[in-house]
């Protein structure tokens, strides 16, 4: 029997990117052999799906996230960009895939071009070059104070210029390598996230786009359900209490909701997903492992999270209100946009138990599951 052509998949080493990439490639499984970049953290997911792996250099996700939280982009330096790029080239030349798929793999566009390989890029709608709305200034950005002293119409123009300048600066290592290798020249960082085909994994109503070229497709949110992960929460918790689900993915900061341990929250069932350090450990807290959010959210009355794109898409889909505590600018972009859609509230600060309890009680007093998408609207608080 003739072997199937291969696809190599290069997700960034965070849970959300591996999970949605697994969901994406299922549409190719009938015609191609799919191989993923190996990950110490997420190979178990790939193994459960029967997906083979290959070894390749990557950017250190812990260092990257620490940089991103501080609005620093030193992880995109000449040395690491070239290290990852050349090993991607090696992998592509060894496997000779039909095409490669990248999910937030910034050097893969160059590696694909260098090897003459088709590149399919998976990105969020808000990072598209054609995003129709303005990406807001993150509240934790060092220049955020300017928003309070500059008229809004002027600040909007300033923000566009600031963002463009930042993306050009971030792109310098890529530009230098492109010149050295005689590759195509591009203007700024967002160009590197664009593929021969670019797939936008968001609902256009949430993250609207301008006029898209033919190489772009809006495929909508990608949801991954781990096999056999469907806990019956009514069997482990008090069925007479309302349910809170707390999830901070692989990039959020659990310490931001430490106050949920307080006895004031014992009137609720608090379920945690992925709290490996058991930050939340009160008598009313029920730890869960990697779960299928699509299956558990219909039984949840409130989601507390980090503002991850997939998490908030699921919150929106199931009409479950959220409270988010973003750690990065992309999480804040997500949270602010879904808040505008009327599904939750976002905070940039840690709260004491009493204040958190007041907010949770207010949300719980509303009927969330039966309301339309735009019925739940709370005010952003970034004090």
C-alpha positions as CSV (number, residue, x, y, z in Angstrom):
1,X,0.0,0.0,0.0
2,X,1.3,3.4,-1.0
3,X,2.4,5.6,1.9
4,X,0.4,8.8,2.6
5,X,2.2,12.1,2.1
6,X,3.2,13.7,5.4
7,X,2.2,16.9,7.2
8,X,4.5,18.4,9.8
9,X,2.8,20.4,12.5
10,X,4.7,23.0,14.6
11,X,2.6,24.4,17.5
12,X,4.0,26.8,20.0
13,X,4.6,24.8,23.2
14,X,1.4,25.8,25.2
15,X,-1.6,23.6,25.7
16,X,-4.0,25.8,23.7
17,X,-1.9,25.6,20.6
18,X,-1.4,21.8,20.8
19,X,-5.0,21.2,21.5
20,X,-6.4,23.3,18.7
21,X,-3.8,22.0,16.2
22,X,-4.9,18.4,17.0
23,X,-8.5,19.5,16.3
24,X,-7.4,21.1,13.0
25,X,-5.5,18.2,11.6
26,X,-8.3,15.7,11.9
27,X,-9.6,17.1,8.6
28,X,-6.4,15.9,6.9
29,X,-6.1,12.5,8.6
30,X,-7.8,10.6,5.7
31,X,-5.3,11.8,3.1
32,X,-2.1,12.5,5.0
33,X,0.2,11.1,7.7
34,X,0.4,13.8,10.4
35,X,3.4,14.3,12.6
36,X,3.7,16.8,15.4
37,X,6.7,18.6,16.9
38,X,7.3,16.6,20.1
39,X,6.6,18.3,23.4
40,X,7.5,16.9,26.9
41,X,4.4,18.6,28.2
42,X,1.8,17.5,25.6
43,X,3.1,14.3,24.0
44,X,0.5,12.5,26.1
45,X,-2.3,14.2,24.2
46,X,-0.7,13.2,20.9
47,X,-0.2,9.6,22.1
48,X,-3.9,9.4,23.1
49,X,-4.8,10.5,19.6
50,X,-2.4,8.1,17.9
51,X,-0.3,10.9,16.5
52,X,3.4,10.4,15.8
53,X,6.0,13.0,16.7
54,X,9.4,14.4,15.6
55,X,12.1,16.3,17.5
56,X,12.8,19.9,16.7
57,X,14.2,23.0,18.5
58,X,11.8,25.5,19.9
59,X,11.6,28.8,21.8
60,X,11.6,28.2,25.5
61,X,7.9,28.7,26.5
62,X,8.6,29.7,30.1
63,X,11.1,32.4,29.0
64,X,8.7,33.6,26.3
65,X,5.8,34.0,28.6
66,X,7.9,35.8,31.2
67,X,9.1,38.2,28.5
68,X,5.6,38.7,27.1
69,X,4.1,39.5,30.5
70,X,6.7,42.3,30.8
71,X,6.2,43.5,27.2
72,X,9.7,42.4,26.3
73,X,10.6,40.5,23.1
74,X,14.1,39.5,23.8
75,X,13.1,35.9,23.1
76,X,13.1,36.9,19.4
77,X,16.8,37.5,19.2
78,X,19.2,36.6,16.4
79,X,20.6,33.5,18.1
80,X,17.3,31.9,19.0
81,X,15.5,32.8,15.8
82,X,18.3,31.2,13.8
83,X,18.5,28.2,16.1
84,X,14.9,27.4,15.7
85,X,14.8,28.3,12.0
86,X,17.7,26.0,11.0
87,X,16.3,23.0,12.9
88,X,12.9,23.5,11.3
89,X,14.7,23.5,8.0
90,X,16.4,20.2,9.0
91,X,13.1,18.6,9.9
92,X,11.4,19.7,6.7
93,X,14.4,18.5,4.5
94,X,14.4,15.1,6.3
95,X,10.7,14.4,6.1
96,X,9.9,16.2,2.8
97,X,6.3,16.9,3.9
98,X,3.5,17.8,1.5
99,X,3.1,20.9,3.6
100,X,3.7,22.3,7.1
101,X,1.3,23.7,9.6
102,X,2.3,26.4,12.1
103,X,0.4,27.6,15.1
104,X,2.3,30.7,16.5
105,X,5.6,29.4,15.1
106,X,7.2,32.7,13.9
107,X,10.2,31.2,12.1
108,X,8.3,28.6,10.1
109,X,7.3,30.9,7.3
110,X,11.0,31.4,6.6
111,X,11.8,27.7,6.9
112,X,9.0,26.8,4.6
113,X,10.2,29.4,2.0
114,X,13.8,28.3,2.3
115,X,12.8,24.6,1.6
116,X,10.2,25.4,-1.0
117,X,7.4,23.9,1.1
118,X,3.8,25.1,1.4
119,X,3.0,26.7,4.7
120,X,-0.4,26.8,6.3
121,X,-0.6,29.2,9.3
122,X,-3.2,29.0,12.1
123,X,-3.7,32.3,13.9
124,X,-6.3,34.2,16.0
125,X,-8.5,36.8,14.3
126,X,-7.2,39.6,16.6
127,X,-3.6,39.2,15.4
128,X,-4.6,39.3,11.7
129,X,-3.2,42.1,9.5
130,X,-6.8,42.6,8.4
131,X,-8.4,42.8,11.9
132,X,-11.1,45.4,11.6
133,X,-11.0,46.7,15.2
134,X,-8.2,48.4,17.1
135,X,-6.2,46.1,19.5
136,X,-6.5,48.0,22.8
137,X,-3.7,49.2,24.9
138,X,-3.1,46.5,27.7
139,X,-3.8,48.0,31.1
140,X,-0.4,46.7,32.4
141,X,1.6,48.3,29.6
142,X,4.1,50.9,30.8
143,X,2.5,53.5,28.5
144,X,-1.0,52.7,29.5
145,X,-1.2,55.9,31.6
146,X,-1.2,57.9,28.4
147,X,-4.7,56.7,27.7
148,X,-5.9,58.7,30.7
149,X,-4.3,62.0,29.7
150,X,-4.7,62.0,25.9
151,X,-8.1,62.6,24.2
152,X,-9.4,59.2,22.9
153,X,-9.5,60.1,19.2
154,X,-5.8,61.3,19.4
155,X,-4.8,58.3,21.5
156,X,-6.3,55.9,19.0
157,X,-4.0,57.3,16.3
158,X,-1.0,57.2,18.7
159,X,-1.7,53.6,19.5
160,X,-1.7,52.5,15.9
161,X,1.7,54.1,15.4
162,X,3.1,52.7,18.6
163,X,1.9,49.2,17.7
164,X,3.4,49.4,14.2
165,X,6.7,50.6,15.5
166,X,6.8,47.8,18.0
167,X,6.0,45.1,15.3
168,X,8.8,46.6,13.1
169,X,11.3,46.4,15.9
170,X,10.4,42.8,16.8
171,X,10.9,41.9,13.2
172,X,14.5,42.9,13.0
173,X,16.1,39.4,13.5
174,X,13.8,38.0,10.8
175,X,14.6,40.8,8.4
176,X,18.3,40.3,9.0
177,X,18.1,36.5,8.3
178,X,15.9,37.1,5.2
179,X,18.5,39.4,3.8
180,X,21.4,37.0,4.6
181,X,19.6,34.1,2.9
182,X,18.1,36.0,0.0
183,X,14.5,35.3,1.0
184,X,11.5,37.6,0.4
185,X,11.5,40.8,2.3
186,X,8.6,41.8,4.6
187,X,7.8,44.8,6.6
188,X,6.9,43.7,10.1
189,X,6.3,40.8,12.5
190,X,2.7,40.1,11.5
191,X,3.9,39.3,8.0
192,X,5.8,36.3,9.5
193,X,2.5,34.9,10.9
194,X,0.9,34.8,7.4
195,X,1.1,31.6,5.4
196,X,0.6,30.5,1.8
197,X,-2.8,29.8,3.4
198,X,-3.9,31.6,6.6
199,X,-6.6,30.1,8.8
200,X,-8.4,32.4,11.2
201,X,-9.7,30.3,14.1
202,X,-12.3,32.8,15.5
203,X,-15.9,33.8,14.9
204,X,-15.9,36.8,12.5
205,X,-18.7,38.3,14.6
206,X,-16.4,38.4,17.6
207,X,-13.2,39.4,15.8
208,X,-14.3,41.0,12.5
209,X,-12.0,41.3,9.6
210,X,-11.7,43.8,6.7
211,X,-11.4,42.7,3.1
212,X,-9.4,39.4,3.2
213,X,-7.3,38.1,0.3
214,X,-8.1,34.8,-1.2
215,X,-5.3,33.1,0.8
216,X,-7.2,33.7,4.0
217,X,-10.0,31.5,5.4
218,X,-12.1,32.0,8.5
219,X,-12.6,28.5,9.9
220,X,-14.0,29.5,13.3
221,X,-13.0,28.4,16.8
222,X,-11.3,25.0,17.2
223,X,-12.4,23.0,20.2
224,X,-10.6,19.9,21.4
225,X,-12.2,17.3,23.6
226,X,-9.7,14.9,25.3
227,X,-10.9,11.2,25.0
228,X,-12.8,9.9,28.0
229,X,-12.5,13.2,30.0
230,X,-16.1,13.7,31.0
231,X,-16.4,13.9,34.8
232,X,-19.8,13.8,36.4
233,X,-19.5,16.7,38.7
234,X,-22.9,16.0,40.4
235,X,-21.4,12.8,41.9
236,X,-18.5,14.6,43.7
237,X,-20.0,17.9,44.7
238,X,-23.2,19.3,46.4
239,X,-25.9,19.3,43.7
240,X,-27.8,22.0,45.6
241,X,-24.9,24.5,45.2
242,X,-24.0,26.5,42.1
243,X,-20.9,25.5,40.2
244,X,-17.8,27.6,39.5
245,X,-15.1,26.3,37.1
246,X,-11.6,27.8,37.4
247,X,-9.1,27.3,34.6
248,X,-5.9,29.1,33.8
249,X,-4.7,27.0,30.9
250,X,-0.9,26.5,30.7
251,X,-0.1,30.3,30.7
252,X,-2.2,31.8,33.4
253,X,-1.4,32.7,37.0
254,X,-3.3,30.7,39.6
255,X,-2.1,32.9,42.4
256,X,-4.4,35.6,41.1
257,X,-7.4,33.7,42.5
258,X,-5.9,32.4,45.7
259,X,-8.8,34.2,47.6
260,X,-11.2,31.5,46.3
261,X,-9.8,29.3,49.1
262,X,-11.6,31.5,51.6
263,X,-14.5,29.9,53.5
264,X,-16.8,32.7,52.1
265,X,-16.9,30.6,48.9
266,X,-18.0,27.4,50.6
267,X,-21.6,28.2,49.4
268,X,-20.4,27.2,45.9
269,X,-18.8,24.2,44.3
270,X,-15.4,25.3,43.0
271,X,-13.9,23.0,40.3
272,X,-10.4,23.5,39.1
273,X,-9.0,22.3,35.8
274,X,-5.2,22.0,35.6
275,X,-4.2,23.4,39.0
276,X,-1.0,21.3,39.2
277,X,0.3,23.1,42.3
278,X,-3.0,22.9,44.1
279,X,-3.1,26.6,44.7
280,X,-6.8,26.2,45.3
281,X,-7.3,23.7,48.0
282,X,-10.2,24.7,50.2
283,X,-12.8,22.1,51.4
284,X,-15.2,23.4,48.7
285,X,-12.6,22.9,45.9
286,X,-12.7,19.9,43.6
287,X,-9.6,19.4,41.4
288,X,-10.1,18.0,38.0
289,X,-7.5,17.1,35.4
290,X,-7.5,17.9,31.7
291,X,-11.2,18.0,30.9
292,X,-13.6,18.4,27.9
293,X,-14.9,22.0,28.4
294,X,-17.6,21.4,25.8
295,X,-19.1,18.7,28.0
296,X,-18.7,20.3,31.5
297,X,-19.7,23.9,30.8
298,X,-23.4,23.2,30.4
299,X,-23.3,22.4,34.2
300,X,-21.3,25.4,35.1
301,X,-22.7,28.7,36.3
302,X,-19.5,30.8,36.3
303,X,-16.1,30.4,34.6
304,X,-13.1,32.1,36.2
305,X,-10.1,32.1,33.9
306,X,-7.0,33.8,32.4
307,X,-8.7,35.1,29.2
308,X,-7.4,32.4,26.8
309,X,-9.0,32.5,23.4
310,X,-10.3,28.9,23.4
311,X,-11.6,29.2,26.9
312,X,-13.6,32.4,26.2
313,X,-14.9,31.0,22.9
314,X,-16.3,28.1,24.8
315,X,-17.7,30.4,27.5
316,X,-19.4,32.4,24.8
317,X,-20.7,29.3,23.0
318,X,-22.3,27.9,26.2
319,X,-23.5,31.3,27.5
320,X,-21.6,30.9,30.7
321,X,-20.5,34.3,32.2
322,X,-16.8,34.7,33.0
323,X,-14.4,36.6,35.2
324,X,-10.9,36.8,33.8
325,X,-7.5,37.8,35.1
326,X,-5.3,38.1,32.0
327,X,-1.5,37.8,32.3
328,X,-0.6,38.8,28.7
329,X,-1.7,41.4,26.2
330,X,-3.3,38.7,24.0
331,X,-5.4,37.4,26.9
332,X,-6.4,40.9,27.7
333,X,-7.4,41.5,24.0
334,X,-9.6,38.4,24.2
335,X,-11.2,39.3,27.5
336,X,-12.0,42.9,26.6
337,X,-13.5,41.8,23.3
338,X,-15.7,39.1,24.8
339,X,-16.7,41.6,27.5
340,X,-17.8,43.9,24.7
341,X,-19.9,41.0,23.4
342,X,-21.6,40.9,26.8
343,X,-20.4,37.7,28.4
344,X,-18.2,38.7,31.3
345,X,-15.8,40.9,33.2
346,X,-12.1,41.3,33.2
347,X,-9.7,42.5,36.0
348,X,-6.0,43.4,35.9
349,X,-5.6,43.2,39.7
350,X,-5.7,40.7,42.4
351,X,-8.7,40.9,44.8
352,X,-9.3,40.1,48.5
353,X,-11.9,37.5,49.2
354,X,-14.6,39.9,50.2
355,X,-14.5,41.9,47.0
356,X,-14.3,38.7,44.9
357,X,-17.2,37.3,46.7
358,X,-19.4,40.4,46.0
359,X,-18.6,40.1,42.3
360,X,-19.3,36.4,42.2
361,X,-22.5,36.8,44.1
362,X,-23.7,39.4,41.7
363,X,-23.1,37.2,38.8
364,X,-24.7,34.2,40.4
365,X,-27.8,36.2,41.1
366,X,-28.4,36.4,37.4
367,X,-29.7,33.7,35.2
368,X,-26.9,33.0,32.8
369,X,-27.6,29.9,30.8
370,X,-31.0,31.0,29.5
371,X,-29.9,34.4,28.3
372,X,-28.9,35.5,24.8
373,X,-25.3,36.2,23.9
374,X,-25.6,39.9,24.6
375,X,-27.6,39.8,27.8
376,X,-24.8,39.7,30.3
377,X,-22.8,42.9,30.4
378,X,-20.5,44.0,33.2
379,X,-18.2,47.0,33.4
380,X,-14.4,46.6,32.9
381,X,-12.5,47.4,36.1
382,X,-8.8,48.1,35.7
383,X,-8.2,50.1,38.8
